């Protein structure tokens, strides 16, 4: 099923929003997804299309994909609030929340800031913010230059770095790069600026949600130890390490990732969740 894509006015911003299956009956809450830095909806639409049993919502951040450039800077708190306005426009109350990399930080902020709208939380290849343990400095330095998204040589290097062993699968590079739309310089800069000084670590022990943390064993951008830090700080969490997975194992190890997601999201509610719902 293809996505419904529309421009939505939310919190004073115009955002390109994609959603799947919201009008269909489902036994599962929709999944609100926050993308990685500079990434557009199409970059991970394959994941949304595989989770056929539930609704799925994500949007291009200001200045990425086809969302207009932001007129003023934003931070994780303001963009989380904006996400609630998107949910309001779509008629959604409680959702499962998921984020990858940069979007994993936003997902943490959303769950902490809006616990009443968050059922469960999935954090993929991400960190607790400023206290992160960095990956390969050479790869990190490449990631902060949005202009290089249009450079074929750079895209080849970045692909090999992010995808790990699965980069050698025939056709995988063309399949993913064809989905990428370079962010605008302003949009990319504001995404970088949003994380300056931000950390979830002091608040994570207060997070009263079931949390799945997924990390790639061969992630050269976000070292797997960052997942262990998150797991140590979040009391109701479980950590899954995807062997052979690079930073984008969510796509390259699709079967394994989707099975892990379903096992977590579809598990019966815990006693604490039932009490909160009562």
C-alpha positions as CSV (number, residue, x, y, z in Angstrom):
1,X,0.0,0.0,0.0
2,X,1.4,3.4,-0.9
3,X,1.4,6.2,1.6
4,X,-1.0,9.1,1.8
5,X,1.2,12.2,1.6
6,X,0.0,15.7,2.4
7,X,1.2,19.1,3.5
8,X,0.0,19.7,7.1
9,X,0.1,23.0,9.0
10,X,1.2,22.1,12.6
11,X,2.5,24.3,15.3
12,X,3.1,27.2,12.9
13,X,5.1,25.0,10.5
14,X,4.3,23.5,7.2
15,X,5.3,19.9,7.1
16,X,5.2,17.1,4.5
17,X,3.5,14.2,6.3
18,X,3.2,10.6,5.2
19,X,0.8,8.1,6.7
20,X,-0.1,4.5,6.0
21,X,-3.3,2.6,6.9
22,X,-4.8,5.0,9.4
23,X,-8.3,4.4,8.1
24,X,-8.0,0.7,8.4
25,X,-9.1,-1.5,11.4
26,X,-6.2,-2.5,13.5
27,X,-5.6,-4.1,16.9
28,X,-2.4,-2.0,17.3
29,X,-1.8,1.7,17.9
30,X,-0.2,3.6,15.0
31,X,3.6,4.0,15.0
32,X,5.0,7.6,15.0
33,X,8.5,7.5,13.4
34,X,11.3,10.1,13.6
35,X,13.8,9.9,10.9
36,X,17.6,10.3,10.9
37,X,19.4,13.6,10.2
38,X,18.9,14.9,6.7
39,X,16.6,11.9,5.7
40,X,13.4,12.2,3.8
41,X,10.2,10.1,4.1
42,X,11.2,7.9,1.2
43,X,14.4,6.8,2.9
44,X,12.6,4.5,5.3
45,X,9.2,4.1,3.6
46,X,10.0,0.4,3.0
47,X,9.7,-0.2,6.8
48,X,6.3,1.4,6.9
49,X,5.1,-0.7,4.0
50,X,6.3,-3.9,5.7
51,X,4.4,-3.2,9.0
52,X,1.1,-4.0,7.3
53,X,-0.8,-4.6,10.6
54,X,-0.6,-1.1,12.0
55,X,-0.8,2.5,11.0
56,X,2.4,4.4,10.5
57,X,3.2,8.2,10.5
58,X,6.3,10.2,9.8
59,X,7.1,13.6,8.4
60,X,10.0,15.4,6.7
61,X,11.7,17.7,9.2
62,X,11.8,21.4,8.3
63,X,14.2,21.8,5.4
64,X,14.4,18.1,4.5
65,X,12.6,16.2,1.8
66,X,9.8,18.5,0.7
67,X,9.1,20.3,3.9
68,X,9.9,24.1,3.6
69,X,13.0,25.5,5.3
70,X,12.4,26.5,8.9
71,X,12.1,30.2,9.5
72,X,13.5,30.0,13.0
73,X,15.6,27.4,14.8
74,X,14.0,24.6,16.8
75,X,15.0,22.1,19.4
76,X,13.9,18.6,20.5
77,X,11.2,20.1,22.8
78,X,9.6,22.3,20.2
79,X,9.7,19.7,17.4
80,X,8.2,17.1,19.8
81,X,5.3,19.5,20.5
82,X,4.9,20.1,16.8
83,X,4.6,16.3,16.3
84,X,1.7,16.3,18.7
85,X,0.0,18.9,16.5
86,X,0.5,16.5,13.5
87,X,-1.1,13.7,15.5
88,X,-4.0,16.1,16.4
89,X,-4.5,16.9,12.7
90,X,-4.6,13.1,11.9
91,X,-7.0,12.4,14.8
92,X,-4.5,10.3,16.7
93,X,-4.1,10.2,20.5
94,X,-1.8,7.4,21.8
95,X,0.9,6.0,19.6
96,X,4.0,3.9,19.7
97,X,7.0,6.0,19.1
98,X,10.2,5.1,17.2
99,X,13.3,7.0,16.1
100,X,16.5,6.2,14.3
101,X,19.8,8.0,15.0
102,X,19.1,11.8,15.2
103,X,15.4,10.9,15.2
104,X,16.0,8.6,18.2
105,X,16.9,11.6,20.3
106,X,13.6,13.3,19.2
107,X,11.7,10.1,20.1
108,X,13.2,10.1,23.6
109,X,12.2,13.7,24.0
110,X,8.7,13.0,22.8
111,X,8.2,10.1,25.2
112,X,9.6,12.2,28.1
113,X,7.6,15.3,27.2
114,X,4.3,13.6,26.2
115,X,4.0,10.4,28.2
116,X,0.2,10.4,27.9
117,X,0.5,10.0,24.1
118,X,3.3,7.4,24.2
119,X,2.6,3.7,24.7
120,X,5.9,2.1,23.9
121,X,9.2,3.5,22.6
122,X,11.7,2.0,20.1
123,X,15.2,3.6,19.9
124,X,17.4,2.6,16.9
125,X,21.1,3.3,16.4
126,X,20.9,6.3,18.7
127,X,22.3,7.9,21.8
128,X,21.4,9.9,24.9
129,X,22.7,13.1,23.3
130,X,25.8,15.0,24.2
131,X,27.4,12.3,26.4
132,X,27.5,9.9,23.4
133,X,30.5,7.7,22.7
134,X,31.5,8.7,19.2
135,X,32.0,6.3,16.3
136,X,34.6,6.8,13.5
137,X,35.6,10.5,13.5
138,X,36.1,10.4,9.7
139,X,32.5,9.3,9.1
140,X,31.1,11.8,11.6
141,X,32.9,14.6,9.8
142,X,31.4,13.5,6.5
143,X,27.9,13.5,8.0
144,X,27.9,17.2,8.9
145,X,28.3,18.4,5.3
146,X,24.9,18.5,3.5
147,X,26.4,19.6,0.2
148,X,28.1,16.3,-0.2
149,X,24.8,14.4,-0.4
150,X,24.9,15.4,-4.1
151,X,28.5,14.1,-4.6
152,X,28.5,10.6,-6.1
153,X,31.9,9.7,-4.6
154,X,30.8,10.8,-1.2
155,X,27.6,8.9,-1.5
156,X,29.5,5.7,-2.3
157,X,31.8,6.2,0.7
158,X,28.9,7.0,3.0
159,X,26.9,4.0,1.8
160,X,29.8,1.6,2.5
161,X,30.2,3.2,6.0
162,X,26.6,3.2,7.0
163,X,25.5,-0.2,5.6
164,X,28.2,-2.5,7.0
165,X,28.6,-5.9,5.4
166,X,25.2,-5.6,3.6
167,X,26.6,-2.9,1.4
168,X,27.9,-5.7,-0.8
169,X,24.5,-7.1,-1.6
170,X,23.8,-6.6,-5.3
171,X,21.6,-3.6,-6.0
172,X,21.4,-2.4,-2.4
173,X,23.3,0.8,-3.1
174,X,21.1,1.9,-6.0
175,X,18.0,0.9,-4.1
176,X,18.7,3.2,-1.1
177,X,20.5,6.1,-2.8
178,X,17.5,6.4,-5.2
179,X,15.3,7.2,-2.2
180,X,17.4,10.0,-0.8
181,X,16.7,13.7,-1.3
182,X,19.5,16.1,-0.1
183,X,18.3,18.4,2.7
184,X,18.7,22.1,2.3
185,X,21.7,23.7,3.9
186,X,19.4,25.6,6.3
187,X,17.4,22.6,7.2
188,X,20.5,20.5,7.8
189,X,22.2,23.2,9.8
190,X,19.1,23.6,12.0
191,X,19.0,19.8,12.7
192,X,22.6,20.0,13.8
193,X,21.9,23.1,15.9
194,X,18.9,21.4,17.6
195,X,21.1,18.9,19.4
196,X,23.7,21.3,20.7
197,X,23.7,20.9,24.5
198,X,20.8,18.4,24.5
199,X,20.9,15.3,26.6
200,X,18.2,12.9,27.8
201,X,20.4,11.1,30.3
202,X,19.3,12.9,33.5
203,X,15.7,12.3,32.7
204,X,15.9,8.7,31.4
205,X,15.6,7.0,34.8
206,X,12.2,8.7,35.1
207,X,10.9,7.3,31.8
208,X,8.1,5.0,32.7
209,X,7.7,3.2,29.4
210,X,8.6,-0.2,27.9
211,X,11.6,0.6,25.7
212,X,13.3,-1.5,22.9
213,X,16.8,-0.4,22.1
214,X,18.3,-1.7,18.8
215,X,21.9,-1.2,17.8
216,X,24.1,-2.4,14.9
217,X,27.2,-4.4,15.9
218,X,29.1,-2.9,13.0
219,X,27.8,0.6,13.3
220,X,30.7,3.0,12.6
221,X,28.6,6.1,13.2
222,X,26.9,5.4,16.6
223,X,29.0,2.9,18.6
224,X,26.9,0.1,20.1
225,X,28.1,1.1,23.6
226,X,25.7,4.0,23.3
227,X,22.8,1.4,23.4
228,X,24.2,-0.1,26.6
229,X,24.3,3.4,28.2
230,X,20.6,3.9,27.3
231,X,19.7,0.4,28.6
232,X,21.5,1.1,31.9
233,X,19.6,4.4,32.3
234,X,16.1,3.1,31.3
235,X,14.7,0.7,33.8
236,X,12.0,-0.9,31.6
237,X,14.3,-1.5,28.6
238,X,15.7,-4.3,26.6
239,X,18.7,-4.1,24.3
240,X,19.1,-6.0,20.9
241,X,22.4,-6.0,19.0
242,X,22.0,-6.8,15.3
243,X,25.1,-8.8,14.3
244,X,26.6,-7.6,11.0
245,X,24.4,-4.5,11.0
246,X,25.8,-1.1,10.2
247,X,24.1,2.2,11.0
248,X,21.1,1.5,8.7
249,X,20.5,-2.2,9.7
250,X,16.9,-1.3,10.0
251,X,16.8,-1.5,6.2
252,X,19.6,-3.9,5.4
253,X,18.5,-6.5,8.0
254,X,14.8,-5.9,7.3
255,X,13.4,-9.3,8.2
256,X,15.3,-9.5,11.5
257,X,14.4,-5.9,12.4
258,X,10.7,-6.2,11.6
259,X,10.5,-9.5,13.6
260,X,12.1,-7.8,16.6
261,X,9.8,-4.8,16.3
262,X,6.7,-7.0,16.2
263,X,7.8,-9.1,19.1
264,X,8.2,-6.0,21.2
265,X,5.3,-3.9,20.1
266,X,2.8,-6.8,20.0
267,X,3.7,-8.3,23.4
268,X,0.8,-8.2,25.9
269,X,0.6,-5.0,28.0
270,X,2.5,-5.1,31.3
271,X,0.8,-4.6,34.6
272,X,2.2,-1.1,34.8
273,X,0.7,-0.3,31.3
274,X,-2.7,-1.7,32.3
275,X,-2.7,0.4,35.4
276,X,-1.9,3.5,33.4
277,X,-4.7,2.8,31.0
278,X,-7.2,2.2,33.7
